[in-house]
Amino acid sequence: MAYSLRVSGIVPESIVDGPGIRYAVFVQGCPHRCPGCHNPQTHDFEGGQDMGIGEIAAQIEENPLLTGVTFSGGEPFCQAEALYWLGLKVKAMGKNLIIYTGYTIEQLLVMEKRRSYVGKLLRLADTLIDGPYVESLRDLDLPFRGSSNQRIIDVKEYFSKQGRGEQAERESGALITV
Ligand code: SF4
């Protein structure tokens, strides 16, 4: 299947959307409407333009200087399926993947029960920067975030800790599955 993304913009070499030189994909469409959002042009789901994920992957592949790729927005998890397939290509190139989201990781874990690609995309990321932008918590000194409620989450470590916690609960008899 040829997937396409609704894209607000691409920054082919960004140094502000995560460490190193990154290819940043800003998707179009965001349901969060955070007051004070710096990218209001990305909110309208009818705005932006379509881009094939093959075209985006080719642009990433031809730049050997890239450290990684960042999915931002807009809300990436509103286009989880297409971004999952693009993310797979990114990972196959050996690039690191950062995803920004206005949802918390806990909300994504609830959402994945209804929309499996939300969970698949989440698990593909190396780093998740989660939570809405909260203007009253704005902090210009924070690296790669706008407000102090947003967390930089090492996704592999998060799931490995979660797995260890569930294992311990199972061993103590505290976790009962039916
Ligand atoms: S989640 Fe991001 S793009 Fe969406 S409204 Fe909030 S700050 Fe803006």
Boltz pocket constraint, residues with backbone or C-beta under 6 A from the ligand:
constraints:
  - pocket:
      binder: B
      contacts: [[A, 30], [A, 31], [A, 32], [A, 33], [A, 34], [A, 37], [A, 38], [A, 39], [A, 40], [A, 42], [A, 73], [A, 74], [A, 75], [A, 101], [A, 102], [A, 131], [A, 132], [A, 133]]
      max_distance: 6.0
